[in-house]
Amino acid sequence: MKTLLFGYIALVLTTGSLFGQYFTRITEGAIVNDEENSNGTVLGDFNNDGYLDVFVSNWGNNSLYQNNGDGSFTKITTGAIVNDNLDSFGASWGDYDNDGDLDLFVANKANTNNSLYSNNGDGSFTKITIDGGNSRGGASWGD
């Protein structure tokens, strides 16, 4: 596992029952071996397959890992959601357009617009431009 600016990322999978659960440390794959300047992580099932996927906000390009359902993850490498090269601090999944697919709001550094990515329902996202405002911190949804 490689050192990140704000500590170590250790990803574990939950197995077993709710009260008798145990964890298995994952040591292989991009999700634990990518060396990035990470600031936050948020879990959400963006492709509605029943498995939690992982979005990591980074200083530079962000990372999105699709859960394969077998203890491994595939790194998504295409689209604005991972290639905007913005300095991000936090993110939050939510369905802003009520279409049943999780969309993603990303909070970026001061003096940089935040980002909203609309889930197209096919594994891709469309960036919705948000003029003005920046948060340099976390992000959350409310309903």
Backbone as a chain_set.jsonl record, in Angstrom:
{"seq": "MKTLLFGYIALVLTTGSLFGQYFTRITEGAIVNDEENSNGTVLGDFNNDGYLDVFVSNWGNNSLYQNNGDGSFTKITTGAIVNDNLDSFGASWGDYDNDGDLDLFVANKANTNNSLYSNNGDGSFTKITIDGGNSRGGASWGD", "coords": {"N": [[0.848, -1.169, 0.0], [0.543, 2.226, -0.765], [1.798, 5.353, 0.412], [-0.279, 8.109, 1.033], [-1.019, 11.643, 0.887], [-2.718, 12.36, 3.063], [-2.711, 10.135, 4.681], [-3.169, 6.593, 4.883], [-4.859, 4.47, 2.591], [-6.932, 1.923, 3.255], [-8.688, -0.663, 2.061], [-11.428, -2.6, 2.795], [-13.407, -5.541, 2.625], [-16.662, -6.356, 3.595], [-17.742, -9.282, 5.05], [-19.855, -12.016, 5.973], [-22.299, -12.094, 8.664], [-24.352, -9.388, 9.998], [-23.755, -8.978, 12.756], [-21.703, -10.773, 13.188], [-19.523, -10.202, 11.612], [-16.503, -10.123, 9.633], [-13.359, -8.948, 8.309], [-11.562, -8.743, 5.245], [-8.449, -7.883, 4.141], [-7.669, -6.059, 1.25], [-5.086, -6.218, -1.038], [-4.248, -5.981, -3.599], [-4.523, -4.53, -6.882], [-5.664, -1.533, -8.553], [-7.187, 0.075, -6.857], [-6.076, 0.036, -4.309], [-3.425, 0.45, -4.773], [-2.926, 2.689, -6.323], [-1.155, 5.683, -6.457], [-1.975, 8.601, -5.251], [-2.853, 11.998, -4.525], [-4.966, 12.121, -2.278], [-8.106, 13.278, -0.954], [-10.645, 12.643, -0.05], [-13.244, 10.142, 0.226], [-16.043, 8.489, -1.142], [-18.785, 6.279, -1.083], [-20.973, 4.61, -3.326], [-23.58, 3.135, -5.281], [-23.282, 3.489, -8.343], [-23.962, 2.272, -10.759], [-26.14, 0.721, -10.286], [-25.975, -2.074, -9.7], [-26.047, -3.366, -7.332], [-23.726, -3.418, -5.854], [-21.386, -1.573, -3.932], [-19.678, 1.141, -5.284], [-16.623, 3.065, -5.594], [-15.692, 6.394, -5.183], [-13.007, 8.609, -5.324], [-11.868, 11.645, -4.201], [-9.41, 13.762, -5.423], [-6.345, 15.693, -5.45], [-5.936, 17.051, -8.34], [-6.669, 14.844, -11.044], [-9.632, 13.023, -10.341], [-10.684, 9.807, -8.958], [-12.519, 6.926, -9.943], [-13.852, 3.885, -9.053], [-15.202, 0.929, -10.145], [-17.115, -1.519, -8.633], [-16.641, -4.916, -8.976], [-18.017, -6.965, -7.853], [-16.815, -9.237, -6.937], [-14.88, -8.889, -5.076], [-12.988, -7.384, -6.305], [-12.041, -4.392, -8.138], [-12.674, -2.222, -10.902], [-10.912, 0.324, -12.425], [-12.255, 3.322, -13.554], [-11.487, 5.121, -16.388], [-12.189, 6.961, -18.286], [-13.946, 9.912, -19.348], [-15.269, 13.042, -18.06], [-15.641, 12.947, -15.314], [-13.454, 11.719, -14.18], [-11.336, 12.982, -15.355], [-11.139, 15.755, -15.168], [-9.174, 17.227, -13.907], [-9.246, 18.856, -11.624], [-8.838, 20.293, -8.385], [-9.974, 18.547, -5.873], [-11.936, 18.224, -2.877], [-14.018, 16.949, -1.484], [-16.91, 14.816, -1.882], [-20.238, 13.789, -2.851], [-22.778, 11.403, -3.294], [-25.97, 11.445, -4.855], [-29.368, 11.516, -6.039], [-30.142, 13.812, -7.973], [-31.854, 14.414, -10.103], [-33.917, 12.655, -9.946], [-34.055, 10.207, -11.446], [-33.45, 7.658, -10.752], [-30.804, 6.954, -10.837], [-27.628, 7.337, -9.309], [-26.205, 10.497, -8.971], [-23.347, 12.718, -8.924], [-21.943, 15.081, -6.766], [-19.198, 17.24, -6.539], [-16.978, 18.821, -4.42], [-14.753, 21.41, -4.899], [-11.464, 23.037, -4.745], [-10.849, 26.297, -3.212], [-11.845, 29.214, -5.012], [-12.429, 27.847, -7.327], [-14.858, 26.488, -9.438], [-17.412, 24.293, -8.251], [-18.351, 20.868, -9.016], [-20.906, 19.108, -10.74], [-22.023, 16.0, -11.633], [-24.027, 14.378, -13.847], [-25.557, 11.286, -13.868], [-25.731, 9.165, -16.577], [-26.904, 6.714, -16.728], [-25.77, 4.635, -18.083], [-23.259, 3.997, -17.273], [-21.727, 6.174, -17.786], [-21.116, 9.733, -17.315], [-22.449, 13.06, -17.389], [-21.122, 16.239, -17.291], [-22.409, 18.855, -15.414], [-22.414, 22.235, -15.658], [-21.534, 24.425, -13.11], [-21.814, 27.613, -12.281], [-19.907, 29.98, -10.481], [-19.469, 30.067, -6.899], [-17.823, 28.033, -4.57], [-16.446, 25.547, -2.446], [-14.362, 24.349, -0.974], [-14.14, 22.079, 0.781], [-16.234, 19.699, 2.325], [-19.035, 17.774, 1.036], [-22.559, 17.333, 0.742], [-25.843, 15.809, 0.468], [-29.32, 16.616, 0.632], [-32.751, 15.945, 1.326]], "CA": [[0.0, 0.0, 0.0], [1.39, 3.41, -0.896], [1.457, 6.468, 1.286], [-0.975, 9.25, 0.46], [-0.786, 12.839, 1.677], [-3.494, 12.395, 4.302], [-2.699, 8.849, 5.378], [-3.22, 5.372, 4.098], [-6.181, 3.959, 2.253], [-7.045, 0.476, 3.403], [-10.032, -1.04, 1.671], [-11.808, -3.907, 3.304], [-14.717, -6.039, 2.226], [-17.423, -6.939, 4.688], [-18.317, -10.596, 4.778], [-20.484, -12.564, 7.162], [-23.546, -11.475, 9.1], [-24.233, -8.041, 10.548], [-23.107, -8.966, 14.068], [-20.562, -11.676, 13.206], [-18.751, -9.915, 10.416], [-15.053, -10.009, 9.669], [-12.878, -8.189, 7.17], [-10.404, -9.238, 4.507], [-7.706, -6.752, 3.569], [-7.353, -6.153, -0.171], [-3.726, -5.713, -1.235], [-3.941, -5.935, -5.018], [-5.412, -3.752, -7.728], [-5.483, -0.08, -8.584], [-7.898, 0.754, -5.782], [-5.205, 0.163, -3.138], [-2.043, 0.705, -5.173], [-2.772, 3.986, -6.987], [-0.543, 6.699, -5.612], [-2.614, 9.862, -5.58], [-2.997, 12.937, -3.42], [-6.402, 11.97, -2.044], [-8.692, 14.088, 0.104], [-11.911, 12.114, 0.429], [-13.794, 8.952, -0.418], [-17.479, 8.323, -0.967], [-19.275, 5.034, -1.664], [-22.315, 4.647, -3.896], [-23.796, 2.169, -6.36], [-23.635, 4.348, -9.474], [-24.477, 1.501, -11.896], [-27.311, -0.023, -9.808], [-25.78, -3.521, -9.756], [-26.12, -3.901, -5.979], [-22.41, -3.375, -5.219], [-20.918, -0.207, -3.719], [-18.535, 1.611, -6.043], [-15.83, 3.994, -4.791], [-15.182, 7.625, -5.79], [-11.971, 9.229, -4.501], [-11.551, 13.013, -4.613], [-7.961, 13.94, -5.419], [-5.709, 16.917, -5.924], [-5.706, 16.642, -9.727], [-7.768, 14.004, -11.519], [-10.297, 12.167, -9.359], [-10.698, 8.388, -9.303], [-13.765, 6.189, -9.777], [-13.612, 2.453, -9.13], [-16.434, 0.15, -10.241], [-17.06, -2.773, -7.903], [-16.942, -6.047, -9.847], [-18.841, -7.904, -7.115], [-16.041, -10.427, -6.563], [-13.769, -8.434, -4.253], [-12.069, -6.575, -7.106], [-12.592, -3.156, -8.676], [-12.143, -1.751, -12.178], [-10.751, 1.775, -12.439], [-12.846, 4.028, -14.69], [-10.435, 6.024, -16.857], [-12.69, 7.873, -19.311], [-15.006, 10.838, -18.969], [-14.912, 14.22, -17.27], [-15.706, 12.643, -13.887], [-12.111, 11.32, -13.735], [-10.308, 13.677, -16.139], [-11.295, 17.212, -15.102], [-7.942, 17.791, -13.345], [-9.57, 19.873, -10.63], [-8.388, 19.932, -7.049], [-11.223, 18.251, -5.177], [-11.816, 17.948, -1.451], [-15.067, 16.061, -1.003], [-17.936, 14.48, -2.869], [-21.429, 13.158, -2.297], [-23.718, 10.831, -4.248], [-27.392, 11.73, -4.663], [-30.123, 11.467, -7.295], [-30.724, 15.151, -8.065], [-32.882, 14.512, -11.14], [-34.931, 11.632, -9.657], [-34.178, 9.208, -12.508], [-33.08, 6.354, -10.207], [-29.351, 6.774, -10.931], [-26.885, 8.253, -8.446], [-25.403, 11.561, -9.562], [-22.241, 13.034, -8.022], [-21.518, 16.463, -6.551], [-17.811, 17.273, -6.083], [-16.537, 20.113, -3.892], [-13.391, 21.692, -5.337], [-10.711, 24.015, -3.954], [-11.281, 27.697, -3.237], [-11.736, 29.928, -6.287], [-12.692, 26.912, -8.421], [-16.255, 26.05, -9.413], [-17.7, 22.913, -7.888], [-18.774, 20.066, -10.165], [-22.036, 18.195, -10.624], [-21.989, 15.037, -12.723], [-25.296, 13.689, -14.013], [-25.401, 9.898, -14.272], [-26.499, 8.878, -17.792], [-27.526, 5.404, -16.599], [-25.048, 3.638, -18.891], [-21.882, 3.962, -16.786], [-21.059, 7.445, -18.089], [-21.64, 10.91, -16.63], [-22.384, 14.341, -18.078], [-20.817, 17.319, -16.35], [-23.328, 19.993, -15.398], [-21.619, 23.391, -15.263], [-22.032, 25.212, -11.986], [-21.099, 28.889, -12.249], [-19.766, 30.612, -9.174], [-19.501, 29.229, -5.712], [-16.854, 26.982, -4.331], [-16.63, 25.2, -1.05], [-13.125, 23.908, -0.314], [-14.499, 21.262, 1.926], [-17.048, 18.522, 2.086], [-20.257, 17.889, 0.246], [-23.632, 16.457, 1.215], [-27.146, 15.96, -0.154], [-30.455, 16.604, 1.547], [-34.015, 15.836, 0.624]], "C": [[0.895, 1.234, 0.0], [0.873, 4.542, -0.026], [0.78, 7.58, 0.494], [-0.766, 10.438, 1.386], [-1.499, 12.798, 3.017], [-3.598, 11.031, 4.973], [-2.722, 7.689, 4.412], [-4.667, 5.026, 3.77], [-6.118, 2.451, 2.406], [-8.484, 0.116, 3.09], [-10.319, -2.444, 2.176], [-13.191, -4.283, 2.787], [-15.393, -6.662, 3.427], [-17.974, -8.285, 4.234], [-18.912, -11.125, 6.068], [-21.758, -11.811, 7.498], [-23.282, -10.104, 9.711], [-23.467, -8.02, 11.865], [-21.896, -9.877, 14.143], [-19.632, -11.439, 12.036], [-17.252, -9.875, 10.674], [-14.618, -9.349, 8.371], [-11.67, -8.877, 6.547], [-9.73, -8.047, 3.86], [-7.387, -7.033, 2.109], [-5.995, -5.51, -0.384], [-3.34, -5.604, -2.701], [-4.956, -5.075, -5.755], [-5.191, -2.256, -7.571], [-6.094, 0.611, -7.377], [-7.042, 0.909, -4.528], [-3.77, 0.506, -3.504], [-1.843, 1.991, -5.963], [-2.159, 4.963, -6.01], [-1.064, 8.053, -6.059], [-2.687, 10.724, -4.332], [-4.483, 13.04, -3.1], [-6.88, 12.756, -0.84], [-9.984, 13.519, 0.662], [-12.37, 10.925, -0.379], [-15.284, 8.885, -0.145], [-17.912, 7.057, -1.72], [-20.683, 5.214, -2.19], [-22.416, 3.663, -5.047], [-24.241, 2.912, -7.617], [-24.22, 3.585, -10.655], [-25.627, 0.57, -11.506], [-27.183, -1.54, -9.949], [-25.81, -4.179, -8.375], [-24.801, -3.899, -5.23], [-21.941, -1.928, -5.099], [-19.651, 0.066, -4.506], [-17.855, 2.71, -5.228], [-15.38, 5.179, -5.644], [-14.191, 8.238, -4.82], [-11.687, 10.619, -5.052], [-10.061, 13.244, -4.384], [-7.568, 15.37, -5.751], [-5.237, 16.582, -7.322], [-6.893, 15.822, -10.188], [-8.322, 13.125, -10.402], [-10.291, 10.724, -9.846], [-12.071, 7.794, -9.033], [-13.469, 4.72, -10.02], [-14.953, 1.72, -9.112], [-16.224, -1.192, -9.552], [-17.501, -3.909, -8.828], [-17.781, -7.119, -9.156], [-18.122, -9.168, -6.677], [-14.841, -10.069, -5.682], [-12.748, -7.619, -5.018], [-12.811, -5.361, -7.672], [-11.925, -2.842, -10.005], [-12.076, -0.233, -12.129], [-11.364, 2.338, -13.714], [-11.846, 5.101, -15.121], [-10.908, 7.02, -17.91], [-13.79, 8.759, -18.748], [-14.512, 11.954, -18.068], [-14.852, 13.904, -15.776], [-14.341, 12.237, -13.329], [-10.993, 12.061, -14.466], [-10.415, 15.195, -16.121], [-10.052, 17.933, -14.587], [-8.227, 19.0, -12.456], [-9.09, 19.395, -9.271], [-9.616, 19.794, -6.16], [-10.983, 17.863, -3.727], [-12.84, 16.945, -0.944], [-16.079, 15.816, -2.096], [-19.112, 13.82, -2.17], [-22.316, 12.66, -3.429], [-25.14, 11.231, -3.874], [-28.081, 11.737, -6.014], [-30.851, 12.795, -7.489], [-31.853, 15.255, -9.08], [-33.946, 13.417, -11.036], [-35.145, 10.622, -10.785], [-33.78, 7.804, -12.046], [-31.605, 6.047, -10.274], [-28.655, 7.789, -10.04], [-26.051, 9.224, -9.269], [-24.351, 11.945, -8.525], [-21.964, 14.534, -7.984], [-20.112, 16.42, -5.978], [-17.464, 18.689, -5.66], [-15.063, 20.306, -4.227], [-12.755, 22.803, -4.508], [-11.277, 25.416, -4.106], [-10.981, 28.32, -4.6], [-11.844, 29.014, -7.51], [-14.153, 26.489, -8.317], [-16.358, 24.599, -8.973], [-18.237, 22.185, -9.115], [-19.965, 19.198, -9.81], [-22.02, 17.31, -11.858], [-23.308, 14.274, -12.743], [-25.031, 12.292, -14.565], [-26.311, 9.624, -15.464], [-27.175, 7.51, -17.765], [-26.849, 4.304, -17.392], [-23.58, 3.514, -18.467], [-21.103, 5.231, -17.08], [-21.775, 8.59, -17.377], [-21.512, 12.126, -17.537], [-22.131, 15.411, -17.039], [-21.816, 18.448, -16.529], [-22.517, 21.171, -14.876], [-22.303, 24.142, -14.14], [-21.2, 26.486, -11.93], [-21.063, 29.444, -10.844], [-19.792, 29.607, -8.051], [-18.408, 28.192, -5.694], [-16.87, 26.71, -2.847], [-15.36, 24.856, -0.297], [-13.429, 23.138, 0.963], [-15.327, 20.081, 1.51], [-18.263, 18.825, 1.245], [-21.293, 16.951, 0.838], [-24.915, 16.779, 0.47], [-28.209, 15.998, 0.929], [-31.733, 16.528, 0.742], [-35.132, 16.211, 1.576]], "O": [[1.904, 1.266, 0.704], [-0.325, 4.664, 0.231], [1.23, 7.939, -0.594], [-0.379, 10.265, 2.542], [-0.908, 13.178, 4.028], [-4.511, 10.812, 5.769], [-2.331, 7.818, 3.253], [-5.575, 5.26, 4.567], [-5.32, 1.788, 1.743], [-9.401, 0.55, 3.787], [-9.518, -3.359, 1.988], [-14.033, -3.418, 2.546], [-14.772, -7.405, 4.187], [-18.588, -8.4, 3.174], [-18.502, -10.71, 7.152], [-22.235, -10.992, 6.713], [-22.133, -9.712, 9.914], [-22.624, -7.149, 12.077], [-21.117, -9.765, 15.09], [-19.021, -12.377, 11.524], [-16.802, -9.625, 11.793], [-15.413, -9.208, 7.442], [-10.867, -9.508, 7.235], [-10.359, -7.29, 3.119], [-6.897, -8.11, 1.767], [-5.772, -4.377, 0.042], [-2.228, -5.183, -3.019], [-6.094, -4.913, -5.314], [-4.612, -1.788, -6.591], [-5.574, 1.629, -6.92], [-7.267, 1.838, -3.752], [-2.973, 0.824, -2.621], [-0.703, 2.358, -6.25], [-2.594, 5.059, -4.863], [-0.661, 8.586, -7.094], [-2.591, 10.22, -3.213], [-5.173, 13.934, -3.59], [-6.172, 12.891, 0.158], [-10.381, 13.89, 1.766], [-11.946, 10.722, -1.517], [-15.734, 9.189, 0.96], [-17.467, 6.8, -2.839], [-21.5, 5.895, -1.569], [-21.419, 3.392, -5.717], [-25.432, 2.962, -7.924], [-24.911, 4.181, -11.481], [-26.042, -0.272, -12.303], [-28.156, -2.219, -10.276], [-25.625, -5.389, -8.253], [-24.752, -4.336, -4.08], [-22.077, -1.146, -6.041], [-18.674, -0.677, -4.412], [-18.44, 3.23, -4.279], [-14.765, 4.999, -6.695], [-14.484, 8.376, -3.633], [-11.313, 10.769, -6.215], [-9.524, 12.965, -3.312], [-8.369, 16.149, -6.268], [-4.229, 15.892, -7.48], [-8.02, 16.08, -9.763], [-7.566, 12.555, -9.615], [-9.941, 10.445, -10.993], [-12.711, 8.111, -8.03], [-12.911, 4.348, -11.052], [-15.74, 1.873, -8.178], [-15.272, -1.912, -9.853], [-18.594, -3.872, -9.392], [-18.21, -8.078, -9.799], [-18.737, -10.071, -6.11], [-13.9, -10.853, -5.558], [-11.741, -7.201, -4.447], [-14.041, -5.313, -7.682], [-10.753, -3.157, -10.211], [-13.071, 0.425, -11.826], [-11.041, 1.896, -14.816], [-11.408, 5.904, -14.297], [-10.12, 7.839, -18.381], [-14.475, 8.394, -17.792], [-13.482, 11.834, -17.404], [-14.085, 14.533, -15.047], [-14.094, 12.393, -12.133], [-9.818, 11.791, -14.22], [-9.835, 15.86, -16.98], [-9.899, 19.134, -14.813], [-7.545, 20.022, -12.527], [-8.956, 18.192, -9.05], [-10.218, 20.785, -5.747], [-9.967, 17.257, -3.389], [-12.535, 16.161, -0.045], [-16.106, 16.516, -3.108], [-18.994, 13.352, -1.038], [-22.579, 13.379, -4.393], [-25.465, 11.34, -2.691], [-27.428, 11.948, -7.036], [-32.043, 12.895, -7.201], [-32.73, 16.106, -8.931], [-34.777, 13.268, -11.932], [-36.278, 10.222, -11.054], [-33.77, 6.867, -12.844], [-31.178, 4.986, -9.818], [-29.034, 8.96, -10.01], [-25.291, 8.82, -10.149], [-24.452, 11.541, -7.367], [-21.777, 15.174, -9.019], [-19.843, 15.663, -5.045], [-17.628, 19.639, -6.426], [-14.225, 19.473, -3.882], [-13.413, 23.431, -3.679], [-12.074, 25.689, -5.003], [-9.988, 27.987, -5.248], [-11.399, 29.373, -8.6], [-14.632, 26.168, -7.229], [-15.495, 23.78, -9.288], [-18.541, 22.809, -10.131], [-20.031, 18.625, -8.723], [-22.006, 17.8, -12.987], [-23.662, 13.605, -11.772], [-24.371, 12.131, -15.591], [-27.523, 9.824, -15.38], [-27.935, 7.178, -18.674], [-27.301, 3.16, -17.376], [-22.757, 2.987, -19.216], [-19.948, 5.36, -16.673], [-22.897, 8.431, -16.897], [-20.592, 12.216, -18.35], [-22.832, 15.49, -16.029], [-22.041, 18.933, -17.638], [-21.988, 21.112, -13.766], [-23.491, 24.455, -14.21], [-20.022, 26.449, -11.573], [-22.049, 29.389, -10.109], [-20.104, 28.434, -8.251], [-18.117, 27.557, -6.707], [-17.274, 27.572, -2.066], [-15.295, 25.059, 0.915], [-13.019, 23.513, 2.062], [-15.122, 19.525, 0.432], [-18.492, 19.952, 0.807], [-20.95, 15.896, 1.374], [-25.071, 17.866, -0.087], [-28.009, 15.467, 2.022], [-31.788, 16.994, -0.395], [-36.302, 16.191, 1.193]]}, "num_chains": 1, "name": "protein.A"}
